[in-house]
C-alpha cells in the first residue's frame, strides 16, 4: 500500500474515533501517536502487534470460557495459532503457573485445563 493510502486510512480511523466521542479511545489514540512520535516509529509495529495480541487474548478468553468440553477448548485454542511466547503471556495474564521448560503442548494443556477442565471437574463433583 502506498504512503498516501496509508495516510488516508489513518485519517479515516482518527475521524471515526473522534466521531464516536469516546474519551478513552481518544486518549488511547493520542498516547499511541505520542509513542510513535517519540520513537520515530521504530517500535510502532511492536506496539500495534502487542495491542492486537491483547485483543486476541480477550477474544480467546471469552471463547474458551464458554467451551463445554476439553476438545472444544482445544479446538478454540488451536484456532488462534499463538506462538509459545504469546501462550505464555496469555497464561501468566490469567495466573496460570507456567514453567520456562514447558513445551507449547504443555502450555496449551494447562490453559485448556485451567479454563475448561476445572469447570468440568467442578460440575462433576457437584453432580450437575
C-alpha positions in Angstrom: 0.0 0.0 0.0 1.3 3.5 -0.8 2.0 6.1 1.8 -0.9 8.2 0.5 -3.3 5.3 1.0 -1.9 4.5 4.5 -2.2 8.2 5.4 -5.8 8.3 4.2 -6.6 5.1 6.1 -5.0 6.6 9.3 -7.1 9.8 8.9 -10.3 7.9 8.4 -9.5 5.9 11.6 -8.8 9.0 13.6 -12.0 10.7 12.3 -14.0 7.6 13.3 -12.6 7.7 16.8 -13.4 11.4 17.1 -16.9 10.9 15.8 -17.6 8.2 18.4 -16.6 10.8 21.1 -15.3 8.1 23.4 -12.8 9.8 25.8 -10.9 6.6 26.5 -10.5 5.8 22.8 -9.3 9.3 22.0 -6.8 9.2 24.9 -5.6 5.8 23.8 -5.1 7.0 20.3 -3.2 10.1 21.5 -1.0 8.0 23.7 -0.2 5.6 20.8 0.6 8.5 18.5 2.8 10.1 21.1 4.7 6.8 21.5 5.2 6.6 17.7 6.5 10.1 17.6 9.0 9.6 20.4 10.4 6.6 18.8 10.3 7.8 15.2 8.1 4.8 14.5 10.8 2.3 15.4 8.5 0.4 17.9 5.2 1.3 16.3 4.9 -2.1 14.7 5.6 -3.8 18.0 3.1 -1.6 19.9 0.4 -2.3 17.3 1.1 -6.0 17.3 1.1 -6.1 21.1 -2.3 -4.4 21.1 -3.6 -6.8 18.5 -2.4 -9.8 20.5 -4.1 -8.3 23.7 -7.3 -8.1 21.7 -6.9 -11.7 20.6 -6.3 -12.6 24.3 -9.7 -11.1 25.2 -11.4 -13.0 22.3 -9.7 -16.3 23.4 -10.7 -15.7 27.0 -14.3 -15.2 26.0 -14.5 -18.2 23.7 -12.6 -20.7 25.8 -14.6 -19.8 28.9 -17.7 -20.8 27.0 -16.3 -24.2 25.9 -18.4 -27.2 27.1 -15.7 -29.9 26.6 -12.0 -30.1 26.7 -11.9 -31.0 23.0 -13.9 -27.8 22.2 -11.4 -25.9 24.3 -8.5 -27.4 22.4 -10.2 -26.5 19.1 -10.7 -22.9 20.2 -7.2 -22.5 21.5 -5.6 -24.0 18.3 -7.7 -21.8 16.1 -5.9 -18.8 17.4 -2.5 -20.1 16.4 -0.4 -18.3 19.1 3.3 -18.7 19.4 4.8 -20.2 22.6 5.6 -16.7 24.0 2.1 -15.5 23.3 0.6 -18.5 25.0 2.9 -18.0 28.0 1.9 -14.3 28.1 -1.8 -15.3 28.0 -1.3 -17.9 30.7 0.6 -15.5 33.0 -2.0 -12.8 32.4 -4.6 -15.3 33.8 -2.4 -16.5 36.7 -1.7 -19.9 35.2 1.5 -21.4 36.6 3.8 -21.9 33.6 7.4 -23.0 33.7 10.1 -21.9 31.3 10.8 -25.6 30.5 7.1 -26.2 29.5 6.6 -27.1 25.8 4.0 -25.5 23.6 1.8 -28.5 24.2 2.3 -28.3 28.0 1.3 -24.6 28.0 -1.8 -25.3 25.8 -2.8 -28.2 28.0 -2.5 -26.0 31.2 -4.6 -23.3 29.6 -7.4 -25.7 28.5 -7.3 -27.4 31.9 -7.5 -24.1 33.7 -10.5 -22.8 31.8 -12.4 -25.9 30.7 -11.2 -28.9 32.7 -11.5 -27.2 36.1 -15.1 -26.2 35.3 -16.0 -29.8 34.2 -14.4 -31.2 37.3 -16.3 -28.9 39.5 -19.6 -29.8 37.7 -18.8 -33.5 38.2 -18.2 -33.0 41.9 -21.4 -31.1 42.3 -23.3 -33.7 40.3 -24.5 -31.4 37.6 
